[in-house]
C-alpha cells in the first residue's frame, strides 16, 4: 500500500525513502500483496470493497509489518495490515448506512483479523 505522500519540500514521508533523488521502497513493501493494486480499494467506504481489501491483506506475507508501519505513521484512514482505520482507531465492525435489515446480508461481516495485543488500545469502543 504505497501511497506517495509528499511534504512541500519534496521529502517522501509514507514508508518510502529518498536516496539521491530516487525513491526506495521499504523492503517489506516490495513483498506486499497489494503492491500492484489500485489503492482506492483500501480507502473505500463501501463494505464490499472493505471486505475485499481485508481478504487481500489476510493472504499477504507482510501483513504484520504493514500494520506496524501504519501505527508508527499514525494512519487515520484506510485498510492497513488487514485492519480498517477510521480516525486513527481500528474498527472491527462497520454497518451499512440506514436501518439494519432484519436478516443480515452475507457481505455485512468483515473477514475476521486478529488484533495484536500491542494494538488493542486502538480498537474503537463502539461499532461504526
MOPAC internal coordinates of N, CA, C and O (Angstrom, degrees):
PM7 1SCF
backbone

  N    0.0000 0     0.00 0     0.00 0    0    0    0
  C    1.4347 1     0.00 0     0.00 0    1    0    0
  C    1.5113 1   108.47 1     0.00 0    2    1    0
  O    1.2310 1   120.99 1  -111.39 1    3    2    1
  N    1.2527 1   115.71 1    68.61 1    3    2    1
  C    1.4523 1   121.57 1  -176.22 1    5    3    2
  C    1.5130 1   110.66 1   -89.09 1    6    5    3
  O    1.2310 1   120.74 1   -84.57 1    7    6    5
  N    1.2872 1   116.19 1    95.43 1    7    6    5
  C    1.4439 1   121.66 1   176.27 1    9    7    6
  C    1.5191 1   106.37 1   -97.87 1   10    9    7
  O    1.2310 1   120.03 1   -56.72 1   11   10    9
  N    1.3103 1   117.55 1   123.28 1   11   10    9
  C    1.4559 1   119.83 1   178.06 1   13   11   10
  C    1.5142 1   109.17 1   -83.09 1   14   13   11
  O    1.2310 1   121.00 1   -66.90 1   15   14   13
  N    1.2707 1   115.70 1   113.10 1   15   14   13
  C    1.4548 1   122.49 1   179.72 1   17   15   14
  C    1.5171 1   105.79 1  -119.42 1   18   17   15
  O    1.2310 1   120.49 1   -63.21 1   19   18   17
  N    1.3027 1   116.66 1   116.79 1   19   18   17
  C    1.4549 1   118.03 1  -175.16 1   21   19   18
  C    1.5143 1   111.32 1  -116.24 1   22   21   19
  O    1.2310 1   121.60 1   -30.79 1   23   22   21
  N    1.2906 1   114.55 1   149.21 1   23   22   21
  C    1.4548 1   121.77 1   173.76 1   25   23   22
  C    1.5196 1   107.74 1   -84.52 1   26   25   23
  O    1.2310 1   119.58 1   -16.36 1   27   26   25
  N    1.3403 1   118.41 1   163.64 1   27   26   25
  C    1.4598 1   120.01 1   178.05 1   29   27   26
  C    1.5273 1   112.89 1   -55.55 1   30   29   27
  O    1.2310 1   119.86 1   150.39 1   31   30   29
  N    1.3324 1   117.86 1   -29.61 1   31   30   29
  C    1.4611 1   120.46 1  -179.66 1   33   31   30
  C    1.5190 1   111.06 1   -74.34 1   34   33   31
  O    1.2310 1   119.94 1   168.03 1   35   34   33
  N    1.3467 1   117.72 1   -11.97 1   35   34   33
  C    1.4469 1   121.17 1   178.75 1   37   35   34
  C    1.5140 1   114.66 1    96.35 1   38   37   35
  O    1.2310 1   119.43 1  -177.32 1   39   38   37
  N    1.3349 1   118.70 1     2.68 1   39   38   37
  C    1.4567 1   120.64 1   178.16 1   41   39   38
  C    1.5232 1   109.25 1   -76.58 1   42   41   39
  O    1.2310 1   120.33 1   -47.79 1   43   42   41
  N    1.2993 1   116.98 1   132.21 1   43   42   41
  C    1.4624 1   120.76 1   177.38 1   45   43   42
  C    1.5157 1   107.92 1   -81.78 1   46   45   43
  O    1.2310 1   121.04 1   -47.14 1   47   46   45
  N    1.3584 1   115.62 1   132.86 1   47   46   45
  C    1.4596 1   118.11 1  -172.23 1   49   47   46
  C    1.5200 1   115.02 1  -119.91 1   50   49   47
  O    1.2310 1   118.41 1   174.42 1   51   50   49
  N    1.3201 1   120.64 1    -5.58 1   51   50   49
  C    1.4600 1   118.56 1  -176.29 1   53   51   50
  C    1.5148 1   112.62 1  -108.10 1   54   53   51
  O    1.2310 1   119.89 1   -96.15 1   55   54   53
  N    1.2981 1   117.81 1    83.85 1   55   54   53
  C    1.4450 1   121.60 1   173.43 1   57   55   54
  C    1.5085 1   115.18 1    75.33 1   58   57   55
  O    1.2310 1   119.92 1  -178.24 1   59   58   57
  N    1.3164 1   117.76 1     1.76 1   59   58   57
  C    1.4532 1   121.24 1   179.57 1   61   59   58
  C    1.5123 1   109.68 1  -120.08 1   62   61   59
  O    1.2310 1   120.52 1   -24.58 1   63   62   61
  N    1.2901 1   116.62 1   155.42 1   63   62   61
  C    1.4592 1   121.26 1   178.85 1   65   63   62
  C    1.5238 1   109.52 1  -123.64 1   66   65   63
  O    1.2310 1   120.47 1   -25.40 1   67   66   65
  N    1.3146 1   116.72 1   154.60 1   67   66   65
  C    1.4550 1   121.62 1   176.38 1   69   67   66
  C    1.5143 1   107.92 1  -105.84 1   70   69   67
  O    1.2310 1   120.86 1   -57.83 1   71   70   69
  N    1.3220 1   115.96 1   122.17 1   71   70   69
  C    1.4549 1   121.00 1   177.58 1   73   71   70
  C    1.5227 1   107.08 1  -121.31 1   74   73   71
  O    1.2310 1   120.54 1   -70.65 1   75   74   73
  N    1.3110 1   116.56 1   109.35 1   75   74   73
  C    1.4609 1   122.15 1  -179.30 1   77   75   74
  C    1.5203 1   111.23 1    52.62 1   78   77   75
  O    1.2310 1   120.31 1  -138.36 1   79   78   77
  N    1.3293 1   117.01 1    41.64 1   79   78   77
  C    1.4543 1   121.97 1   177.03 1   81   79   78
  C    1.5192 1   114.69 1    81.21 1   82   81   79
  O    1.2310 1   119.45 1   179.77 1   83   82   81
  N    1.3264 1   118.66 1    -0.23 1   83   82   81
  C    1.4593 1   122.58 1  -179.77 1   85   83   82
  C    1.5207 1   108.86 1  -109.15 1   86   85   83
  O    1.2310 1   120.79 1   -44.41 1   87   86   85
  N    1.3344 1   116.09 1   135.59 1   87   86   85
  C    1.4651 1   120.15 1  -179.93 1   89   87   86
  C    1.5179 1   110.30 1   -76.48 1   90   89   87
  O    1.2310 1   120.51 1   -49.01 1   91   90   89
  N    1.3200 1   116.63 1   130.99 1   91   90   89
  C    1.4610 1   122.47 1   174.56 1   93   91   90
  C    1.5198 1   107.55 1  -116.24 1   94   93   91
  O    1.2310 1   120.53 1   -58.28 1   95   94   93
  N    1.3213 1   116.59 1   121.72 1   95   94   93
  C    1.4586 1   119.91 1   176.14 1   97   95   94
  C    1.5206 1   108.60 1   -74.49 1   98   97   95
  O    1.2310 1   121.11 1   -31.28 1   99   98   97
  N    1.3218 1   115.47 1   148.72 1   99   98   97
  C    1.4591 1   119.05 1   172.31 1  101   99   98
  C    1.5310 1   106.60 1   -60.60 1  102  101   99
  O    1.2310 1   120.35 1   -34.60 1  103  102  101
  N    1.3045 1   116.93 1   145.40 1  103  102  101
  C    1.4645 1   121.46 1  -175.47 1  105  103  102
  C    1.5314 1   112.00 1   -54.01 1  106  105  103
  O    1.2310 1   119.69 1   140.67 1  107  106  105
  N    1.3065 1   118.19 1   -39.33 1  107  106  105
  C    1.4628 1   120.59 1  -178.20 1  109  107  106
  C    1.5203 1   112.24 1   -69.49 1  110  109  107
  O    1.2310 1   119.63 1   150.18 1  111  110  109
  N    1.3316 1   118.31 1   -29.82 1  111  110  109
  C    1.4660 1   121.02 1  -178.29 1  113  111  110
  C    1.5221 1   112.22 1   -64.78 1  114  113  111
  O    1.2310 1   120.14 1   149.12 1  115  114  113
  N    1.3117 1   117.35 1   -30.88 1  115  114  113
  C    1.4613 1   121.51 1   179.31 1  117  115  114
  C    1.5238 1   110.50 1   -65.66 1  118  117  115
  O    1.2310 1   120.14 1   153.48 1  119  118  117
  N    1.3330 1   117.33 1   -26.52 1  119  118  117
  C    1.4573 1   122.43 1  -178.79 1  121  119  118
  C    1.5304 1   112.83 1   -91.62 1  122  121  119
  O    1.2310 1   119.73 1   174.47 1  123  122  121
  N    1.3177 1   118.11 1    -5.53 1  123  122  121
  C    1.4684 1   122.03 1  -174.81 1  125  123  122
  C    1.5282 1   112.06 1   -65.03 1  126  125  123
  O    1.2310 1   120.70 1   -40.86 1  127  126  125
  N    1.3173 1   116.26 1   139.14 1  127  126  125
  C    1.4639 1   122.15 1   179.56 1  129  127  126
  C    1.5304 1   111.23 1   -64.48 1  130  129  127
  O    1.2310 1   119.83 1   157.03 1  131  130  129
  N    1.3108 1   117.94 1   -22.97 1  131  130  129
  C    1.4655 1   122.42 1  -176.68 1  133  131  130
  C    1.5268 1   113.02 1   -95.62 1  134  133  131
  O    1.2310 1   119.45 1  -177.32 1  135  134  133
  N    1.3203 1   118.65 1     2.68 1  135  134  133
  C    1.4646 1   122.44 1  -170.59 1  137  135  134
  C    1.5198 1   114.27 1   -54.30 1  138  137  135
  O    1.2310 1   119.44 1   148.79 1  139  138  137
  N    1.3378 1   118.67 1   -31.21 1  139  138  137
  C    1.4593 1   121.07 1  -177.32 1  141  139  138
  C    1.5255 1   112.59 1  -110.71 1  142  141  139
  O    1.2310 1   120.14 1  -168.69 1  143  142  141
  N    1.3260 1   117.33 1    11.31 1  143  142  141
  C    1.4640 1   121.29 1  -177.44 1  145  143  142
  C    1.5193 1   111.39 1   -95.52 1  146  145  143
  O    1.2310 1   121.23 1   -20.55 1  147  146  145
  N    1.3200 1   115.25 1   159.45 1  147  146  145
  C    1.4561 1   121.49 1   175.46 1  149  147  146
  C    1.5291 1   108.64 1   -68.85 1  150  149  147
  O    1.2310 1   120.31 1   -55.64 1  151  150  149
  N    1.3070 1   117.02 1   124.36 1  151  150  149
  C    1.4631 1   120.87 1  -176.36 1  153  151  150
  C    1.5312 1   113.25 1   -68.62 1  154  153  151
  O    1.2310 1   119.75 1   164.53 1  155  154  153
  N    1.3248 1   118.08 1   -15.47 1  155  154  153
  C    1.4681 1   120.43 1   179.92 1  157  155  154
  C    1.5262 1   111.12 1   -58.25 1  158  157  155
  O    1.2310 1   120.07 1   146.92 1  159  158  157
  N    1.3224 1   117.48 1   -33.08 1  159  158  157
  C    1.4664 1   121.34 1   179.03 1  161  159  158
  C    1.5229 1   111.02 1   -58.82 1  162  161  159
  O    1.2310 1   119.81 1   146.17 1  163  162  161
  N    1.3202 1   117.97 1   -33.83 1  163  162  161
  C    1.4597 1   122.94 1  -175.90 1  165  163  162
  C    1.5370 1   113.07 1   -86.92 1  166  165  163
  O    1.2310 1   120.49 1  -179.19 1  167  166  165
  N    1.3406 1   116.66 1     0.81 1  167  166  165
  C    1.4615 1   121.25 1   178.63 1  169  167  166
  C    1.5245 1   111.41 1  -130.12 1  170  169  167
  O    1.2310 1   120.60 1  -154.46 1  171  170  169
  N    1.3151 1   116.45 1    25.54 1  171  170  169
  C    1.4573 1   122.55 1  -177.90 1  173  171  170
  C    1.5261 1   110.88 1   -86.77 1  174  173  171
  O    1.2310 1   120.63 1   -24.60 1  175  174  173
  N    1.3269 1   116.40 1   155.40 1  175  174  173
  C    1.4620 1   121.91 1   173.15 1  177  175  174
  C    1.5278 1   111.34 1   -97.80 1  178  177  175
  O    1.2310 1   120.42 1   171.74 1  179  178  177
  N    1.3326 1   116.80 1    -8.26 1  179  178  177
  C    1.4546 1   122.37 1  -178.88 1  181  179  178
  C    1.5257 1   110.12 1   -73.93 1  182  181  179
  O    1.2310 1   120.00 1   -53.28 1  183  182  181
  N    1.3240 1   117.61 1   126.72 1  183  182  181
  C    1.4714 1   121.19 1  -176.63 1  185  183  182
  C    1.5197 1   112.79 1   -61.21 1  186  185  183
  O    1.2310 1   119.98 1   143.31 1  187  186  185
  N    1.3268 1   117.65 1   -36.69 1  187  186  185
  C    1.4611 1   119.89 1   179.38 1  189  187  186
  C    1.5323 1   110.45 1   -66.04 1  190  189  187
  O    1.2310 1   120.37 1   139.96 1  191  190  189
  N    1.3294 1   116.90 1   -40.04 1  191  190  189
  C    1.4632 1   120.38 1   178.68 1  193  191  190
  C    1.5311 1   111.31 1   -70.96 1  194  193  191
  O    1.2310 1   120.09 1   144.10 1  195  194  193
  N    1.3183 1   117.44 1   -35.90 1  195  194  193
  C    1.4661 1   120.94 1   175.99 1  197  195  194
  C    1.5248 1   109.57 1   -62.30 1  198  197  195
  O    1.2310 1   120.59 1   135.54 1  199  198  197
  N    1.3341 1   116.48 1   -44.46 1  199  198  197
  C    1.4658 1   120.30 1   178.16 1  201  199  198
  C    1.5235 1   111.28 1   -62.83 1  202  201  199
  O    1.2310 1   120.17 1   138.96 1  203  202  201
  N    1.3288 1   117.28 1   -41.04 1  203  202  201
  C    1.4635 1   120.78 1   179.09 1  205  203  202
  C    1.5265 1   110.53 1   -63.36 1  206  205  203
  O    1.2310 1   120.16 1   137.64 1  207  206  205
  N    1.3201 1   117.31 1   -42.36 1  207  206  205
  C    1.4678 1   121.06 1   179.10 1  209  207  206
  C    1.5214 1   110.66 1   -64.59 1  210  209  207
  O    1.2310 1   120.34 1   138.61 1  211  210  209
  N    1.3169 1   116.95 1   -41.39 1  211  210  209
  C    1.4664 1   120.12 1   179.45 1  213  211  210
  C    1.5291 1   110.97 1   -65.28 1  214  213  211
  O    1.2310 1   119.90 1   144.35 1  215  214  213
  N    1.3395 1   117.80 1   -35.65 1  215  214  213
  C    1.4624 1   120.52 1   177.55 1  217  215  214
  C    1.5291 1   110.93 1   -65.47 1  218  217  215
  O    1.2310 1   120.34 1   141.93 1  219  218  217
  N    1.3211 1   116.96 1   -38.07 1  219  218  217
  C    1.4701 1   120.89 1   175.99 1  221  219  218
  C    1.5244 1   109.03 1   -61.50 1  222  221  219
  O    1.2310 1   120.54 1   135.66 1  223  222  221
  N    1.3144 1   116.57 1   -44.34 1  223  222  221
  C    1.4649 1   120.94 1  -179.96 1  225  223  222
  C    1.5275 1   112.25 1   -63.16 1  226  225  223
  O    1.2310 1   120.17 1   142.18 1  227  226  225
  N    1.3231 1   117.29 1   -37.82 1  227  226  225
  C    1.4660 1   120.14 1  -178.47 1  229  227  226
  C    1.5231 1   112.05 1   -61.17 1  230  229  227
  O    1.2310 1   120.20 1   150.72 1  231  230  229
  N    1.3263 1   117.22 1   -29.28 1  231  230  229
  C    1.4605 1   121.18 1  -179.91 1  233  231  230
  C    1.5307 1   112.31 1   -93.61 1  234  233  231
  O    1.2310 1   119.85 1  -176.37 1  235  234  233
  N    1.3094 1   117.89 1     3.63 1  235  234  233
  C    1.4627 1   122.05 1  -174.62 1  237  235  234
  C    1.5321 1   111.38 1   -83.96 1  238  237  235
  O    1.2310 1   120.40 1   -46.89 1  239  238  237
  N    1.3292 1   116.84 1   133.11 1  239  238  237
  C    1.4672 1   119.60 1  -179.78 1  241  239  238
  C    1.5293 1   114.22 1   -72.68 1  242  241  239
  O    1.2310 1   119.85 1   164.86 1  243  242  241
  N    1.3305 1   117.90 1   -15.14 1  243  242  241
  C    1.4710 1   120.36 1  -177.36 1  245  243  242
  C    1.5295 1   111.83 1  -118.48 1  246  245  243
  O    1.2310 1   121.02 1  -153.28 1  247  246  245
  N    1.3371 1   115.66 1    26.72 1  247  246  245
  C    1.4713 1   120.84 1  -177.09 1  249  247  246
  C    1.5275 1   112.44 1   -56.17 1  250  249  247
  O    1.2310 1   119.96 1   136.20 1  251  250  249
  N    1.3209 1   117.68 1   -43.80 1  251  250  249
  C    1.4652 1   121.29 1  -178.58 1  253  251  250
  C    1.5239 1   110.89 1   -64.67 1  254  253  251
  O    1.2310 1   120.08 1   137.99 1  255  254  253
  N    1.3218 1   117.46 1   -42.01 1  255  254  253
  C    1.4760 1   120.78 1   179.57 1  257  255  254
  C    1.5247 1   110.68 1   -65.40 1  258  257  255
  O    1.2310 1   120.30 1   143.04 1  259  258  257
  N    1.3337 1   117.03 1   -36.96 1  259  258  257
  C    1.4655 1   121.55 1   177.50 1  261  259  258
  C    1.5294 1   110.33 1   -62.44 1  262  261  259
  O    1.2310 1   120.65 1   135.07 1  263  262  261
  N    1.3261 1   116.35 1   -44.93 1  263  262  261
  C    1.4610 1   120.89 1   178.44 1  265  263  262
  C    1.5251 1   110.43 1   -62.73 1  266  265  263
  O    1.2310 1   120.49 1   135.01 1  267  266  265
  N    1.3219 1   116.67 1   -44.99 1  267  266  265
  C    1.4655 1   120.75 1   178.46 1  269  267  266
  C    1.5304 1   111.23 1   -57.98 1  270  269  267
  O    1.2310 1   120.70 1   134.65 1  271  270  269
  N    1.3273 1   116.26 1   -45.35 1  271  270  269
  C    1.4685 1   120.96 1  -178.90 1  273  271  270
  C    1.5282 1   111.16 1   -65.52 1  274  273  271
  O    1.2310 1   120.15 1   141.15 1  275  274  273
  N    1.3280 1   117.31 1   -38.85 1  275  274  273
  C    1.4638 1   120.97 1   179.29 1  277  275  274
  C    1.5247 1   110.88 1   -64.13 1  278  277  275
  O    1.2310 1   120.61 1   138.07 1  279  278  277
  N    1.3277 1   116.43 1   -41.93 1  279  278  277
  C    1.4698 1   120.22 1   179.02 1  281  279  278
  C    1.5307 1   109.83 1   -67.30 1  282  281  279
  O    1.2310 1   120.38 1   138.14 1  283  282  281
  N    1.3229 1   116.87 1   -41.86 1  283  282  281
  C    1.4743 1   120.56 1   178.22 1  285  283  282
  C    1.5265 1   111.47 1   -59.22 1  286  285  283
  O    1.2310 1   120.42 1   140.99 1  287  286  285
  N    1.3420 1   116.80 1   -39.01 1  287  286  285
  C    1.4682 1   121.22 1  -178.92 1  289  287  286
  C    1.5184 1   112.45 1   -81.98 1  290  289  287
  O    1.2310 1   120.29 1   166.88 1  291  290  289
  N    1.3239 1   117.04 1   -13.12 1  291  290  289
  C    1.4570 1   120.30 1  -177.94 1  293  291  290
  C    1.5223 1   112.17 1    72.70 1  294  293  291
  O    1.2310 1   120.58 1  -140.34 1  295  294  293
  N    1.3361 1   116.49 1    39.66 1  295  294  293
  C    1.4706 1   120.25 1   179.73 1  297  295  294
  C    1.5240 1   109.78 1   -55.17 1  298  297  295
  O    1.2310 1   120.96 1   -41.93 1  299  298  297
  N    1.3156 1   115.77 1   138.07 1  299  298  297
  C    1.4551 1   121.02 1  -178.28 1  301  299  298
  C    1.5251 1   112.84 1   -98.79 1  302  301  299
  O    1.2310 1   120.21 1   146.19 1  303  302  301
  N    1.3336 1   117.20 1   -33.81 1  303  302  301
  C    1.4606 1   120.82 1  -174.23 1  305  303  302
  C    1.5168 1   111.04 1  -140.44 1  306  305  303
  O    1.2310 1   120.98 1   -25.39 1  307  306  305
  N    1.3193 1   115.72 1   154.61 1  307  306  305
  C    1.4537 1   121.58 1   174.04 1  309  307  306
  C    1.5125 1   112.86 1   112.01 1  310  309  307
  O    1.2310 1   121.53 1    -3.18 1  311  310  309
  N    1.3252 1   114.67 1   176.82 1  311  310  309
  C    1.4558 1   122.50 1   176.64 1  313  311  310
  C    1.5213 1   106.74 1   -97.37 1  314  313  311
  O    1.2310 1   120.52 1   -58.93 1  315  314  313
  N    1.3160 1   116.62 1   121.07 1  315  314  313
  C    1.4646 1   122.94 1  -179.17 1  317  315  314
  C    1.5128 1   108.09 1  -134.62 1  318  317  315
  O    1.2310 1   120.12 1   -58.28 1  319  318  317
  N    1.3134 1   117.38 1   121.72 1  319  318  317
  C    1.4618 1   120.66 1   178.80 1  321  319  318
  C    1.5170 1   113.14 1    60.68 1  322  321  319
  O    1.2310 1   120.69 1  -152.01 1  323  322  321
  N    1.3192 1   116.28 1    27.99 1  323  322  321
  C    1.4605 1   120.65 1   178.98 1  325  323  322
  C    1.5153 1   114.99 1    86.88 1  326  325  323
  O    1.2310 1   120.07 1  -175.44 1  327  326  325
  N    1.3255 1   117.47 1     4.56 1  327  326  325
  C    1.4646 1   121.33 1  -178.77 1  329  327  326
  C    1.5183 1   111.31 1  -118.10 1  330  329  327
  O    1.2310 1   120.89 1   -37.49 1  331  330  329
  N    1.3235 1   115.90 1   142.51 1  331  330  329
  C    1.4525 1   122.35 1   177.55 1  333  331  330
  C    1.5210 1   109.17 1   -87.01 1  334  333  331
  O    1.2310 1   120.81 1   -58.89 1  335  334  333
  N    1.3232 1   116.05 1   121.11 1  335  334  333
  C    1.4602 1   121.71 1   176.70 1  337  335  334
  C    1.5256 1   108.50 1  -101.94 1  338  337  335
  O    1.2310 1   120.64 1   -50.92 1  339  338  337
  N    1.3172 1   116.39 1   129.08 1  339  338  337
  C    1.4595 1   123.22 1   174.36 1  341  339  338
  C    1.5196 1   106.38 1  -132.32 1  342  341  339
  O    1.2310 1   120.33 1   -61.09 1  343  342  341
  N    1.3136 1   116.97 1   118.91 1  343  342  341
  C    1.4687 1   123.07 1  -177.90 1  345  343  342
  C    1.5308 1   111.34 1    53.66 1  346  345  343
  O    1.2310 1   121.06 1  -140.84 1  347  346  345
  N    1.3376 1   115.57 1    39.16 1  347  346  345
  C    1.4565 1   120.15 1   176.12 1  349  347  346
  C    1.5165 1   115.43 1    78.88 1  350  349  347
  O    1.2310 1   120.32 1  -175.69 1  351  350  349
  N    1.3229 1   116.98 1     4.31 1  351  350  349
  C    1.4690 1   122.01 1  -179.89 1  353  351  350
  C    1.5234 1   109.14 1  -112.65 1  354  353  351
  O    1.2310 1   119.89 1   -28.83 1  355  354  353
  N    1.3222 1   117.81 1   151.17 1  355  354  353
  C    1.4573 1   122.35 1   175.32 1  357  355  354
  C    1.5203 1   107.86 1   -85.91 1  358  357  355
  O    1.2310 1   121.07 1   -56.06 1  359  358  357
  N    1.3205 1   115.56 1   123.94 1  359  358  357
  C    1.4595 1   121.93 1  -179.05 1  361  359  358
  C    1.5286 1   107.92 1  -106.27 1  362  361  359
  O    1.2310 1   120.46 1   -61.06 1  363  362  361
  N    1.3191 1   116.72 1   118.94 1  363  362  361
  C    1.4619 1   121.26 1  -177.54 1  365  363  362
  C    1.5198 1   112.46 1   -82.90 1  366  365  363
  O    1.2310 1   120.06 1   146.39 1  367  366  365
  N    1.3220 1   117.49 1   -33.61 1  367  366  365
  C    1.4551 1   121.67 1  -177.93 1  369  367  366
  C    1.5225 1   108.84 1  -136.14 1  370  369  367
  O    1.2310 1   121.10 1   -42.85 1  371  370  369
  N    1.3079 1   115.49 1   137.15 1  371  370  369
  C    1.4521 1   121.28 1   176.93 1  373  371  370
  C    1.5201 1   106.24 1  -136.97 1  374  373  371
  O    1.2310 1   120.63 1   -41.28 1  375  374  373
  N    1.3090 1   116.41 1   138.72 1  375  374  373
  C    1.4569 1   117.94 1  -179.75 1  377  375  374
  C    1.5214 1   110.58 1  -111.39 1  378  377  375
  O    1.2310 1   121.62 1   -18.34 1  379  378  377
  N    1.3066 1   114.51 1   161.66 1  379  378  377
  C    1.4680 1   120.17 1   179.22 1  381  379  378
  C    1.5128 1   109.31 1   -67.47 1  382  381  379
  O    1.2310 1   121.00 1   -19.52 1  383  382  381
  N    1.3123 1   115.69 1   160.48 1  383  382  381
  C    1.4638 1   120.45 1   176.79 1  385  383  382
  C    1.5202 1   109.50 1   -67.32 1  386  385  383
  O    1.2310 1   121.77 1   -26.40 1  387  386  385
  N    1.3067 1   114.22 1   153.60 1  387  386  385
  C    1.4621 1   119.30 1   177.53 1  389  387  386
  C    1.5077 1   112.60 1    88.83 1  390  389  387
  O    1.2310 1   122.20 1     7.83 1  391  390  389
  N    1.2938 1   113.39 1  -172.17 1  391  390  389
  C    1.4587 1   120.86 1  -177.32 1  393  391  390
  C    1.5251 1   110.87 1   -71.32 1  394  393  391
  O    1.2310 1   119.93 1   -45.86 1  395  394  393
  N    1.3288 1   117.74 1   134.14 1  395  394  393
  C    1.4618 1   119.34 1   179.38 1  397  395  394
  C    1.5301 1   111.17 1   -66.77 1  398  397  395
  O    1.2310 1   119.77 1   -36.53 1  399  398  397
  N    1.3250 1   118.04 1   143.47 1  399  398  397
  C    1.4679 1   119.96 1   178.73 1  401  399  398
  C    1.5300 1   110.86 1   -72.71 1  402  401  399
  O    1.2310 1   121.00 1   -23.66 1  403  402  401
  N    1.3276 1   115.69 1   156.34 1  403  402  401
  C    1.4737 1   119.58 1   177.91 1  405  403  402
  C    1.5201 1   110.82 1   -65.53 1  406  405  403
  O    1.2310 1   120.74 1   144.72 1  407  406  405
  N    1.3228 1   116.20 1   -35.28 1  407  406  405
  C    1.4627 1   121.86 1   176.95 1  409  407  406
  C    1.5249 1   107.30 1  -112.78 1  410  409  407
  O    1.2310 1   119.90 1   -61.40 1  411  410  409
  N    1.3274 1   117.80 1   118.60 1  411  410  409
  C    1.4732 1   119.89 1  -178.42 1  413  411  410
  C    1.5251 1   112.11 1   -58.91 1  414  413  411
  O    1.2310 1   121.26 1   -40.22 1  415  414  413
  N    1.3296 1   115.19 1   139.78 1  415  414  413
  C    1.4679 1   120.68 1   175.67 1  417  415  414
  C    1.5261 1   108.43 1   -74.57 1  418  417  415
  O    1.2310 1   120.48 1   -29.05 1  419  418  417
  N    1.3408 1   116.69 1   150.95 1  419  418  417
  C    1.4729 1   119.20 1  -179.15 1  421  419  418
  C    1.5288 1   113.03 1   -58.71 1  422  421  419
  O    1.2310 1   119.36 1   144.84 1  423  422  421
  N    1.3150 1   118.82 1   -35.16 1  423  422  421
  C    1.4565 1   121.44 1  -177.05 1  425  423  422
  C    1.5148 1   115.02 1   -85.86 1  426  425  423
  O    1.2310 1   119.88 1  -173.44 1  427  426  425
  N    1.3268 1   117.83 1     6.56 1  427  426  425
  C    1.4575 1   120.67 1  -176.45 1  429  427  426
  C    1.5260 1   114.23 1   -83.30 1  430  429  427
  O    1.2310 1   119.56 1   174.86 1  431  430  429
  N    1.3136 1   118.45 1    -5.14 1  431  430  429
  C    1.4675 1   121.18 1   178.49 1  433  431  430
  C    1.5150 1   108.62 1  -111.57 1  434  433  431
  O    1.2310 1   121.03 1   -45.81 1  435  434  433
  N    1.3152 1   115.63 1   134.19 1  435  434  433
  C    1.4615 1   120.84 1   176.83 1  437  435  434
  C    1.5161 1   109.75 1   -78.21 1  438  437  435
  O    1.2310 1   120.70 1   -24.73 1  439  438  437
  N    1.3295 1   116.26 1   155.27 1  439  438  437
  C    1.4652 1   118.48 1   169.97 1  441  439  438
  C    1.5270 1   108.85 1   -60.33 1  442  441  439
  O    1.2310 1   120.46 1   -40.09 1  443  442  441
  N    1.3216 1   116.72 1   139.91 1  443  442  441
  C    1.4599 1   121.33 1  -179.08 1  445  443  442
  C    1.5254 1   110.40 1   -75.70 1  446  445  443
  O    1.2310 1   120.66 1   -52.23 1  447  446  445
  N    1.3135 1   116.35 1   127.77 1  447  446  445
  C    1.4591 1   122.70 1   177.96 1  449  447  446
  C    1.5261 1   106.70 1  -130.60 1  450  449  447
  O    1.2310 1   120.63 1   -58.03 1  451  450  449
  N    1.3191 1   116.39 1   121.97 1  451  450  449
  C    1.4633 1   120.55 1  -179.54 1  453  451  450
  C    1.5203 1   110.59 1   -65.04 1  454  453  451
  O    1.2310 1   121.04 1   -43.30 1  455  454  453
  N    1.3286 1   115.61 1   136.70 1  455  454  453
  C    1.4598 1   121.69 1   175.83 1  457  455  454
  C    1.5244 1   107.76 1   -92.96 1  458  457  455
  O    1.2310 1   120.19 1   -58.06 1  459  458  457
  N    1.3334 1   117.24 1   121.94 1  459  458  457
  C    1.4724 1   118.77 1   177.44 1  461  459  458
  C    1.5265 1   110.54 1   -58.68 1  462  461  459
  O    1.2310 1   120.57 1   -35.47 1  463  462  461
  N    1.3169 1   116.51 1   144.53 1  463  462  461
  C    1.4599 1   121.38 1  -178.48 1  465  463  462
  C    1.5266 1   112.59 1   -52.93 1  466  465  463
  O    1.2310 1   120.09 1   143.68 1  467  466  465
  N    1.3198 1   117.44 1   -36.32 1  467  466  465
  C    1.4615 1   121.22 1  -178.30 1  469  467  466
  C    1.5243 1   112.21 1   -62.77 1  470  469  467
  O    1.2310 1   120.17 1   158.34 1  471  470  469
  N    1.3536 1   117.28 1   -21.66 1  471  470  469
  C    1.4643 1   120.66 1  -176.88 1  473  471  470
  C    1.5222 1   113.16 1  -110.82 1  474  473  471
  O    1.2310 1   119.78 1  -171.79 1  475  474  473
  N    1.3113 1   118.03 1     8.21 1  475  474  473
  C    1.4707 1   121.34 1   177.93 1  477  475  474
  C    1.5244 1   111.76 1   -57.05 1  478  477  475
  O    1.2310 1   120.68 1   149.42 1  479  478  477
  N    1.3240 1   116.30 1   -30.58 1  479  478  477
  C    1.4719 1   120.87 1  -179.60 1  481  479  478
  C    1.5338 1   111.55 1   -64.24 1  482  481  479
  O    1.2310 1   120.32 1   159.66 1  483  482  481
  N    1.3169 1   116.99 1   -20.34 1  483  482  481
  C    1.4653 1   121.60 1  -179.31 1  485  483  482
  C    1.5261 1   113.79 1   -88.63 1  486  485  483
  O    1.2310 1   120.32 1   171.07 1  487  486  485
  N    1.3252 1   116.99 1    -8.93 1  487  486  485
  C    1.4622 1   119.91 1  -178.54 1  489  487  486
  C    1.5192 1   108.85 1   -70.79 1  490  489  487
  O    1.2310 1   121.80 1   -50.09 1  491  490  489
  N    1.3278 1   114.16 1   129.91 1  491  490  489
  C    1.4510 1   120.94 1  -179.47 1  493  491  490
  C    1.5214 1   109.71 1   -65.50 1  494  493  491
  O    1.2310 1   120.25 1   -42.47 1  495  494  493
  N    1.3266 1   117.13 1   137.53 1  495  494  493
  C    1.4665 1   121.93 1  -177.29 1  497  495  494
  C    1.5325 1   111.37 1   -66.45 1  498  497  495
  O    1.2310 1   120.15 1   141.59 1  499  498  497
  N    1.3104 1   117.32 1   -38.41 1  499  498  497
  C    1.4570 1   120.99 1  -178.79 1  501  499  498
  C    1.5030 1   111.87 1  -112.43 1  502  501  499
  O    1.2310 1   120.45 1   -27.73 1  503  502  501
  N    1.3141 1   116.74 1   152.27 1  503  502  501
  C    1.4653 1   120.78 1   177.15 1  505  503  502
  C    1.5173 1   108.67 1   -73.97 1  506  505  503
  O    1.2310 1   121.43 1   -41.11 1  507  506  505
  N    1.3254 1   114.88 1   138.89 1  507  506  505
  C    1.4636 1   119.28 1   179.31 1  509  507  506
  C    1.4943 1   110.08 1  -116.32 1  510  509  507
  O    1.2310 1   120.10 1   180.00 1  511  510  509

